[in-house]
Amino acid sequence: MRRSIVLLVALLGLLLAACAPASTPAPTVAPQATDEKPQPTTPPQPTQPAANTPKPAGPVATPDMEKVLNPQPDDNKLGPDGAPVTIIEWSDFQCPYCAVATPLLKRLAEAYPKDVQVVYRHFPLPSHPLAFLASEATEAAGAQGKFWEMAELLMAQQEGWGSQAEAEFRKTLSQYAQQIELDVTRFDQELDGGKYKAKVQTAQDLALQLQIPGTPFLLLNGSQFPQDVNYLAYPDLEGVVKYIVELPKKQYKEAPAMQIDKSKEYQATIKTDQGDIVVKLFADKAPLAVNNFVFLAKNGWYDGVTFHRVLSDFMAQGGDPSGLGLGDPGYSFPNEVTGLKFDKEGLLAMANAGPDTNGSQFFITYGPAAQLDAADPAKEANYTIFGEVISGMDVARKLTPRDPQQRPDFTGSVIKTIAIEEK
């Protein structure tokens, strides 16, 4: 009982908090181009319940939070139980954001059939007059094994039926039932007989009792969906799978041993879908960063990775296989004092999430960026400069602009591979 109460408080805290779950690491980013601290980003506002949202229709017992936070046998689910990525969505068929999110989640589950489970839970908002009936219709379709087909059709055709009168919408539902090849007679009888009304009502009551602020509302593995991840963009949803499932398989237990010869010269060719960027590496000034970069490049870490953050007047950042800006190689290493300043374009430097948290992410400057310099570069460094572009700066400037804070729905330019030459 005590655990249920603690979980209830925790969930309500998630609903009201504006921060990512504690298990989500801070993004590895270069500072903003101004002296202002980066502002947290939030997803598009969910469809809010009406101001006069009623309380649950009847007395509701304190919810079992284990059941709230985890998939249940009577949930509508896609994907295997126990999947490493489990997303629970409270949704409304008349909500425009849900019409974007729900199909994307279905696509994700179908693309990763062994790794992703998507759970749909009804929250028909009282402000949407047709949403409750739409939820009943999906349950009637689900009784014939076609919940997701009806759900997908309702979301796809939302603009068409959303303005209909209820009687007209009821006829539309029968047409949809025929379109997805249901037993229409059975569908009509069960829907008109209110067979699934109690189930939808119970789901709505629970959502209201939990004070879910609107739709869609998502949980990821029992925690609030990270606010820095755009659930309305498929690349971000896919990035979650890469971060949770694929990245740990690539990570290392510790930083690489020193393998480079500091007396030699090293050159890296960053082969991108826009062309090649050739970089001279400063092995003598920043041996830790260069050794790390060479090690990761030779082991294919950067192959297929995108430049996930490209600000045309500032810098281009890449190096995270998830594409979210959250990933690292499983270890970190300290900053190095090189005595260099961010006084020109084409400087190659390590991105980090704070002092001595360097991993795999790097950035290339598009011009002077004095705000990145430490107070005394001869004694300290905010970001380790470990190379300089010697050819292909025009290619670097052609990389696809992408600002994660603007919540883009596209991926950035791709690093095909990074070739290392020792001289």
N, C-alpha and C positions, 0 to 999 in steps of 0.2 A: 504493500500500500504506500509506504514511504517513497519507494522508487517511482511509483506512478505520479505522486505529487511533485517530486523533483523534476520529472520529465515534463509535466504539464507546465511548471514554471519556466523550464528551459525553453519549451516551444513558444510560449507566449513571449518570452524574451526575444527569441528569434524573429517573431512577427513584428516586434516593435523596434528592434535594433537596426542600425544602419551600417553594420560592419559585417565582414565575411566571417564564416565560422573559423574557430581557432585552428582547425586542422588545415586551413588553406594558407600556404605560405605567401608572404608579401611578394608582389611582382618585382622582378629584377628590372629596374629601369634607370636610364640616365635622367638627370634632373630636367625639369621644364626649362624652356628657353628664357624664362624670367626668373627673378629672385623669389617669386611667390612659391609657397609649398603646393605640391600637386593636390588637387581637390579630388575627393572620392567620387567615383562614377556610379550611377545607378541605372538600372534597366528602365525602359519606358514604363510609365506609370500603369499599373494594372487597372482594369475596369473596376471602379469602386462600387460597393453596394450603395443603394439609395440612402439618403440621409435618414429616412424613416424606416430603415430596415427593421423588420419585426424580429422579436426574439423567437427562439425555437417554438414550434407549434405546441409542444407539451413539455412536461418535466423531462429533463435528460440527465441521466446519471453521470457522475464524473467519468470522463472517458478514460479508457485504458490506453495510456500513452504508448505502450509497446505496440499496440495495434495501430495507433495513429501513425507512428513513425516507420512502421514496417509493412510490407505487402501482406494482404490477408487472402484467404482462400476465395472469398466472394468478390474480390477486386477484379476489375477488367484489366488484364495484363498482356503485354507482349514481351516475349523473351523469357529466359529460364529463371526459376527461383534461385536465389543465391548468386546472381550475376554480380561481378565486381563493381558495375555501375548500375545503380538502381535509382530511377527518377520517379517520384510520385508527383503527379500534377492534379491540383484542384482546378477544375475548368468549367466553363459555361459555354454552351453551344451558340449563344447569341453575342458572345464577347468577341470583338474584332481582333484583339491581340491573341486570344485563344485560337482563332482561325489561322493564325500564323504559327503559333507555338506547337499546337497539337500535331499537325501533319509533319512538322520537322522532327518531333520526338519519335513519331512512328517511323519515319525514314531512318532515324538513327538506330532504332531497335532492329530494323530490317537489315541495315548495313553491317551491324555487329551482333549477329544472332546468338553468339556464345558469351558475349561480354556485357550486354545491355538489357535491362528489363525496364519497361515503361509501364507505370500504373496510372490509370485514369480514375479520378474520383469526382463525382458530381458536386458542383456548387452552383446550381442555377440561381442567379441573383434575382431577388424580388423585383428589381428595376427592369428586368428583361421579361416581358410577359409570355414569350413563347419558349423560354429556356427550359422550364420545368417539363413541358410536354415533349420537347426535343430529347431530354434525358430519358423520359419514359420510353420513347420510341427506340432509343439505342438499346435499352434493356430488353425490349421486346425482340429486337433484331438479334441481340446477344443470346437469347434463348434458343435461337436457331443457328448459333455459331457465327453470327456476322455482326457483332458489336462494332468492330473496327471499320468494317465496310460502310455501315450506316453513319458512324461518327465522321469518317472521312468525307462522305458525301454531304452531310449537313454543313461541315466546315467549308467545303469548297463552294457550296451554293448559298452560303449565308446571306450574301447581299440580295439574293433573289427572294428568299422566303422571310427574311427578317422584318419586312414591313407589312407582311400579310396579316389579315385578321385571323383569329384563332381557328375559325371554321374552315377558312381557305387553307390554312397551314395543315390542318388535319387531313385534308384531301391530298395535299402535297406529300405528306408522310406515306400515304398508301402508294402513291406513285413511286416514291423512292424505294419502298419495300419491293415493288414489282421490278424496279430497275436493278436491284441487287439480288434478284431471284429468290426472294423469300416466299414462304407459303403465306400469301397475302391474307387469306381468310383467317388463318390462325393469328397472324400479326394484328389484324383489325380487331378480332375478338378480345385478345389479351390487352391491347392498348385501350380500347373503349371500355373494357371491364375494369380498368384501373389495377390490373394485376401487379404492376411494378411501381405504383404510386407510393406505397409505404417505403420501399427501398430508397427511392429518390428523396422522399421527405426526410428519412432518417439521415441520409448523407448531407442534405441541406442543413438540418438542425445541428449536426455535429460541426459543420464548417462555421456556422454562426456562433456556436458555443465556444469554439476555439478562437474566435475573433480573427479569422483569416481576413485580411484587409481587402481582398479583391481577387480577380482572376486575370491571368493564370497565376497560381502560387505553386512554387516548386520546392520539393525537398530533394537533396542529393545525398544518398546514403545516410539518410536520417537527420541531415542538417540542412539549414536553409541554403538554397542554391547561391553560390558565390556571386556577389553583386558586381564584381569586375568581369563577369562572363555574361555575354549577351545571349540569352536563351532564344532570341528571335533571329539568330544568325546561325546557320548550320555549321560554318567553320568553327565557331566557338563551341558548339555542342560536340562536334567531333574532337575538338581540342581537349575537352574534358575526358573523353575516352583515351586519347593518347596520353594524357597526363597521368591518369589513374592506372591504366592497363599496360600501355606500351612503354612509357618512359622508365618505369622501374626495371624493366628487362635490359635497358641500355645503360643504366647507371653503374657507377663504380663505387667500391667501398672506400677508396682513398685517392688522394691526388697522385698523379703519376710521379715516379722517381725521375730525377734529373737525367734526361737523355740527350739533350742538345750539347753542342760544344760552343761555349760562349765566345770562343776565338774565331768562329766561322760566321759566315753570313747566311741568312735564311730569307727566302722569298716565298710568298704565298700567292697563288692565283685563285681568286674566288670566282668560280665559274657560275654565272647566274643565267636565268632565262632572258636577261637583257644584254648579256655579253660578259666579258672578263674584266675583273678588277685586280690589278697586280699590286701587291703590297710588300714593301721592304719591312722585315721584322727586326726589332731592336733587341737582339739577343744579349748584347753587352749591357744594356741599360735596364731591361726588364726580363731577366732570364726565367722567372717563374711563369709569367704570363705567356711568353713565347713558347716555353716548353709545354705548357698546358695546351696552347692553341695547336701546336704541331702534333702533339699526341692525339688530340681529339680529331683533327683533320685526317691524320693517317688512318685512324680507326673508323672513319666514315660517320662520325657523329653529326656532322653538318650536312650530309647528303640528303637532299630533299627538304631541308629546313627553310622556312620563309624568313624574310625581313618583315617581322610583324609590326614594327613601329618605324614609320618613315615620315619625318616632318621636314618638309621641303626647305625650310629656312633654318634648320637646326642640325639634324643628323638622321642616319639610317641605322636601325638596330635589329639584330637577328641573333640566332644561336640557340633558340629554344625549340626542341622537336615538337612540342605540343602546339606551338603557335600562339599560346596565350600570354607569354611573357612571365610565366610562373616557374618554368622548368629549369633544372640544373643537372649537372652530371653526377650528383650524389655526394659531392664533396665541395669544399670551398678552400680558397687560399688567400693569403694576405695581399694588401696593396703594396706596391713597390714605389719608392721615391726615385723618380728618374731625373728630376730637375727640369723637365719639359713643361711647357705651358700649352693650353688650348688657344693658340694664337693664329691658326690658319685652317684652311680646309684640308680634308684628306687624312686627318689623324685617326689612327686606329687605336681604340681604347677598350678596356673592360668595363662592362656595365655591372652594377651591383645593387644590392638592397641595403647597403650600409657599409661601414668600414670593414674590410677584410672578409667580405662575402662574395668574392669573385668566383665564378663557376665556368659557364660556357658562353654566356651572352656577351656580345661585343657591339661596338658602334663605330661608325665612320662619320666624322664631322663634315658639315657642308660649309663651314666658315669659322671664323674666330668665335670662341665660346668661353669668354673669361669667367663667366659665372660657374664654370666647372672647376676652375683652379682652386687649390688650397690657398690659405692665406700666405704661406711661404712654401712655394713648390720645391725649394731646395731642401726642405726638412720634412715635408709631409705631402700626401697625395690623396685627393678625394677619389680619383679614378686613374688607374694605371694606363698611361700611354705606352703602347708596345709596338707601334709600327706606323707606317705612312704610305699612302697611295702614291705609287710612282708611275702608274699607267692605268687608264680606265676611269678617271674621275668623271668623265662624261657619262659612262655607264652607271656609275653610282648615282648620278643625278637623274637617271631615267628609271630608277627603281620606283615601283608603284607607291604613291603617297598613301599612307594608312595611319590614322590616329586612333588608337584603341579607345580613347575617351569619347570619340564620336560614334562608337559602337558600330563599326563597319560590318557589312554582311558579305565581305569578300576576303580572300586570302591575299597575302602580299607576294611580292616577287620571290622566286624560288632560287635557292642555292643548289645547283646541281651537284657540285662537289668542290672541295678545296684541295688543290695540289700544292705540295711543299717541295721546294728545291733548296738543296744545301750547297753552298759554294765554299 
